Amino acid sequence: MNLQTRAPVTANGRAYPWPKGPAVAICLDGCEPAYLDVAIAEGLMPTLKRMREAGTDRIAHSVIPSFTNPNNLSIATGRPPAVHGICGNYLYEPETGQEVMMNDVRFLRAPTVFAKFYEAGARVAVVTAKDKLRALLGAGLRFDEDRAIAFSSEKSGTTTKAEHGIANASRWLLQTRRELMALVRRRGAAMTIVTAASHLSLYLVLLTALRCVGVSEDQLSWEKVLAGFALVRLLSALPITPGGVGVVVLQGLTPRSVVVVEITGRCFSGLAVGVSGTSAGIKFDQSLKDEDPLLA
């Protein structure tokens, strides 16, 4: 059954359609929106400015109390604390007389959207920065069907198949990196030739378009067109940090593709996405076509 014929998934009284393409949601925990407005106006956050202009930017009301755990679970369940049960970061238990952190699944009273999509047959991956959220966000997932994983980067080296859906996630991540490096070494020459041919074809399309709209060789020679084209492609291929001057281009993403971009530096993290670095620019400049290869 393809995504177009699948019925919407209902979670806590709300219907969610199956995604038609990849999407990235960035949650800035504890950030006053006015801070971002001032920073953008002062030219300090050019990447976020581009994201706001090219993507979707909305102001959402925080649930009360405005703590991390209640709001994270409201995002994950689509409902307020009165429904999902996580009413704070900590809870006083009268039975024990102890203050406990509300990161235990026994406090959760409503299923997450992730769990409902899993029940509907989706493959689900939950990766958090801190392990305290991993159990809550991964509640309802089963790890004996090879359709779900849930682990934290904090404890990625101690994961197990039974509890997290993957054994030693750190080793798996390193192995994936080694496999990618081996692929580049093995097919690097062919990939370079194909990439060069792709750039050349794009240049020829640009040159043909200019001639078709009446820009003559005398007005703009092919050498100048090539120089301008090469400059733009070079700038869009080189990530220059800090400062967000460079732009990383990810081409040919499909609804089944997953790309992880990591830039080391000071930590910038969110609930759905964690990107490390003082500034990072991501630009999608190609149409999403299933037949295109994934180039990162």
C-alpha positions as CSV (number, residue, x, y, z in Angstrom):
1,M,0.0,0.0,0.0
2,N,1.5,3.3,-1.0
3,L,1.4,6.6,0.9
4,Q,-1.4,8.0,-1.3
5,T,-3.8,5.2,-0.4
6,R,-3.0,4.9,3.3
7,A,-5.7,6.2,5.6
8,P,-4.6,9.0,8.0
9,V,-3.3,7.9,11.4
10,T,-5.4,8.9,14.4
11,A,-3.6,9.8,17.6
12,N,-5.4,11.2,20.7
13,G,-8.4,12.3,18.7
14,R,-6.5,13.9,15.9
15,A,-5.9,12.6,12.3
16,Y,-2.4,12.9,10.8
17,P,-1.9,12.2,7.1
18,W,1.1,10.2,5.9
19,P,4.0,12.4,4.9
20,K,4.5,12.9,1.2
21,G,8.1,14.0,1.5
22,P,10.9,14.7,3.9
23,A,10.4,17.5,6.4
24,V,12.6,19.0,9.1
25,A,11.1,20.6,12.2
26,I,13.3,22.7,14.5
27,C,12.2,23.4,18.1
28,L,14.3,26.0,20.0
29,D,13.8,25.0,23.6
30,G,13.5,27.9,26.0
31,C,13.9,30.6,23.3
32,E,12.0,33.9,23.4
33,P,10.9,34.7,19.8
34,A,11.9,38.3,20.2
35,Y,15.5,37.2,20.7
36,L,15.5,35.8,17.2
37,D,13.9,38.9,15.7
38,V,16.6,41.1,17.2
39,A,19.4,38.7,16.2
40,I,18.1,38.6,12.6
41,A,17.7,42.3,12.4
42,E,21.4,42.7,13.6
43,G,22.6,40.3,10.9
44,L,23.7,37.7,13.5
45,M,21.6,34.8,12.3
46,P,21.6,34.8,8.4
47,T,20.9,31.1,8.2
48,L,17.8,31.3,10.3
49,K,16.7,34.4,8.3
50,R,16.9,32.3,5.1
51,M,15.0,29.4,6.7
52,R,12.2,31.8,7.7
53,E,12.0,33.3,4.2
54,A,12.2,30.0,2.3
55,G,10.4,27.7,4.8
56,T,7.6,27.8,7.3
57,D,7.8,29.9,10.4
58,R,5.0,29.8,13.0
59,I,4.7,31.0,16.6
60,A,3.1,28.3,18.8
61,H,1.7,28.7,22.4
62,S,3.7,26.9,25.1
63,V,1.7,24.5,27.3
64,I,1.6,25.3,31.0
65,P,3.8,24.7,32.9
66,S,6.3,25.9,30.4
67,F,9.0,23.2,31.2
68,T,10.9,21.0,28.8
69,N,9.2,17.6,29.5
70,P,5.6,18.8,29.3
71,N,6.2,20.7,26.0
72,N,8.2,17.9,24.4
73,L,5.4,15.4,25.1
74,S,2.8,17.9,23.9
75,I,4.7,18.0,20.6
76,A,5.0,14.2,20.5
77,T,1.3,13.5,21.4
78,G,-0.4,16.6,20.0
79,R,-2.2,17.2,23.3
80,P,-1.7,19.2,26.5
81,P,-0.4,17.8,29.9
82,A,-4.0,17.3,31.1
83,V,-4.2,14.6,28.5
84,H,-0.7,13.1,28.2
85,G,0.0,13.3,32.0
86,I,3.6,14.8,32.0
87,C,2.8,17.9,34.0
88,G,6.4,19.0,34.9
89,N,10.0,18.1,34.9
90,Y,9.7,16.7,38.4
91,L,6.9,15.3,40.5
92,Y,6.4,14.8,44.2
93,E,5.2,11.3,45.0
94,P,3.2,11.2,48.2
95,E,3.6,7.4,48.4
96,T,7.4,7.6,48.7
97,G,7.8,11.2,49.8
98,Q,10.4,11.6,47.1
99,E,10.7,14.1,44.2
100,V,11.2,12.1,41.0
101,M,11.9,13.2,37.4
102,M,9.0,12.7,35.1
103,N,10.9,10.7,32.5
104,D,9.3,7.4,33.3
105,V,6.8,5.9,30.9
106,R,4.5,5.0,33.9
107,F,3.6,8.7,34.0
108,L,2.6,8.9,30.3
109,R,-1.2,8.6,29.9
110,A,-1.5,9.0,26.1
111,P,0.3,7.4,23.1
112,T,2.7,9.4,21.0
113,V,2.2,10.2,17.3
114,F,5.4,8.0,16.7
115,A,3.7,5.0,18.4
116,K,0.5,5.4,16.4
117,F,2.4,5.5,13.1
118,Y,4.4,2.5,14.2
119,E,1.1,0.6,14.8
120,A,0.0,1.6,11.3
121,G,3.0,-0.1,9.8
122,A,5.6,2.8,9.6
123,R,9.3,2.4,10.3
124,V,10.2,4.7,13.2
125,A,13.5,6.1,14.4
126,V,13.8,8.2,17.6
127,V,17.2,9.7,18.4
128,T,17.5,12.1,21.3
129,A,20.5,14.0,22.7
130,K,19.7,13.2,26.3
131,D,18.7,9.8,27.5
132,K,16.1,11.1,29.9
133,L,13.7,11.7,27.0
134,R,14.4,8.5,25.1
135,A,12.0,6.3,27.0
136,L,9.1,8.8,26.8
137,L,9.5,9.5,23.1
138,G,10.0,5.9,22.3
139,A,7.1,4.7,24.3
140,G,4.9,2.2,22.4
141,L,7.6,1.1,20.0
142,R,8.5,-2.6,19.7
143,F,12.0,-3.6,19.0
144,D,11.4,-7.2,18.0
145,E,10.1,-6.5,14.5
146,D,13.1,-4.6,13.0
147,R,10.9,-1.5,12.4
148,A,11.9,0.8,15.2
149,I,15.0,2.1,17.0
150,A,15.2,4.6,19.9
151,F,18.4,5.7,21.5
152,S,20.2,8.8,22.7
153,S,23.5,10.1,21.7
154,E,24.4,10.4,25.3
155,K,24.4,6.6,25.7
156,S,24.7,5.4,22.1
157,G,27.6,3.1,23.1
158,T,25.5,1.0,25.5
159,T,22.4,0.4,23.4
160,T,20.9,-3.1,23.1
161,K,18.7,-4.7,20.5
162,A,16.0,-5.6,23.1
163,E,15.7,-2.2,24.7
164,H,16.7,0.2,21.8
165,G,16.2,-1.8,18.6
166,I,19.9,-1.6,17.8
167,A,23.0,-3.0,19.5
168,N,25.8,-0.5,20.2
169,A,24.6,2.4,18.1
170,S,28.0,4.1,18.3
171,R,29.6,1.1,16.5
172,W,26.8,1.1,13.9
173,L,27.3,4.8,13.2
174,L,31.1,4.4,12.9
175,Q,30.6,1.4,10.6
176,T,28.2,3.4,8.4
177,R,30.9,6.1,8.2
178,R,33.5,3.5,7.2
179,E,31.3,2.1,4.5
180,L,30.7,5.6,3.1
181,M,34.4,6.3,3.0
182,A,35.1,2.9,1.4
183,L,32.5,3.7,-1.3
184,V,34.1,7.1,-2.0
185,R,37.5,5.4,-2.3
186,R,36.2,2.6,-4.5
187,R,34.0,4.7,-6.8
188,G,35.4,8.2,-6.3
189,A,36.7,8.6,-9.9
190,A,33.4,7.5,-11.4
191,M,31.5,9.8,-9.0
192,T,33.8,12.7,-10.0
193,I,33.2,12.1,-13.7
194,V,29.4,11.9,-13.2
195,T,29.4,15.1,-11.1
196,A,31.5,17.0,-13.7
197,A,29.1,15.8,-16.5
198,S,26.1,17.0,-14.4
199,H,27.6,20.4,-13.9
200,L,28.5,20.7,-17.6
201,S,25.0,19.8,-18.6
202,L,23.6,22.4,-16.2
203,Y,26.0,25.0,-17.7
204,L,24.9,24.1,-21.2
205,V,21.2,24.5,-20.2
206,L,22.0,27.9,-18.7
207,L,23.9,29.0,-21.9
208,T,21.2,27.8,-24.2
209,A,18.5,29.6,-22.1
210,L,20.5,32.8,-22.3
211,R,20.8,32.5,-26.1
212,C,17.1,31.7,-26.4
213,V,16.0,34.8,-24.6
214,G,18.2,37.0,-26.8
215,V,21.4,37.4,-24.9
216,S,24.0,37.4,-27.6
217,E,27.7,36.2,-27.5
218,D,28.8,39.9,-27.8
219,Q,26.7,40.8,-24.8
220,L,27.7,37.9,-22.6
221,S,30.4,35.5,-23.9
222,W,30.4,31.8,-23.0
223,E,33.5,32.3,-21.0
224,K,31.8,34.8,-18.7
225,V,28.7,32.6,-18.4
226,L,31.0,29.7,-17.4
227,A,32.9,31.9,-14.9
228,G,29.7,33.0,-13.3
229,F,28.2,29.5,-13.2
230,A,31.4,28.1,-11.8
231,L,31.5,30.7,-9.0
232,V,27.9,30.1,-7.9
233,R,28.4,26.3,-7.9
234,L,31.6,26.7,-6.0
235,L,30.0,28.9,-3.3
236,S,27.1,26.5,-3.0
237,A,29.4,23.5,-2.5
238,L,31.7,24.9,0.2
239,P,30.4,25.1,3.8
240,I,32.3,28.0,5.3
241,T,31.9,28.2,9.1
242,P,31.6,30.0,11.4
243,G,29.4,32.8,10.0
244,G,27.1,31.0,7.7
245,V,28.8,32.3,4.6
246,G,28.9,29.0,2.8
247,V,25.9,26.8,1.8
248,V,25.8,23.1,1.8
249,V,23.8,21.7,-1.2
250,L,21.9,18.4,-0.7
251,Q,20.7,17.1,-4.1
252,G,18.2,14.5,-5.1
253,L,16.5,13.9,-1.7
254,T,13.6,11.5,-1.9
255,P,10.9,10.7,0.6
256,R,12.9,7.6,1.5
257,S,16.3,9.3,2.0
258,V,17.8,10.2,5.3
259,V,20.7,12.7,5.6
260,V,22.6,13.4,8.7
261,V,24.7,16.6,8.7
262,E,27.1,17.2,11.7
263,I,29.3,20.2,12.0
264,T,31.4,20.2,15.2
265,G,31.6,23.2,17.4
266,R,29.4,24.7,20.0
267,C,26.1,22.8,20.5
268,F,22.9,24.0,18.9
269,S,20.2,21.4,19.5
270,G,16.4,21.0,19.2
271,L,13.8,18.3,20.0
272,A,13.5,17.1,16.4
273,V,16.8,18.1,15.0
274,G,20.3,18.7,16.6
275,V,22.9,20.6,14.5
276,S,26.2,21.3,16.1
277,G,28.1,24.4,15.1
278,T,28.0,28.1,15.5
279,S,26.2,28.4,12.2
280,A,25.1,26.1,9.4
281,G,23.4,26.6,6.1
282,I,21.4,24.0,4.3
283,K,20.0,24.7,0.9
284,F,17.8,22.4,-1.3
285,D,18.1,23.6,-4.9
286,Q,17.0,20.5,-6.8
287,S,13.5,19.1,-7.3
288,L,12.7,16.0,-5.3
289,K,12.8,13.1,-7.9
290,D,12.8,9.5,-7.0
291,E,15.2,8.6,-9.8
292,D,17.9,11.1,-8.7
293,P,20.8,9.8,-6.7
294,L,21.6,11.1,-3.3
295,L,24.6,13.4,-3.3
296,A,25.7,14.9,0.0
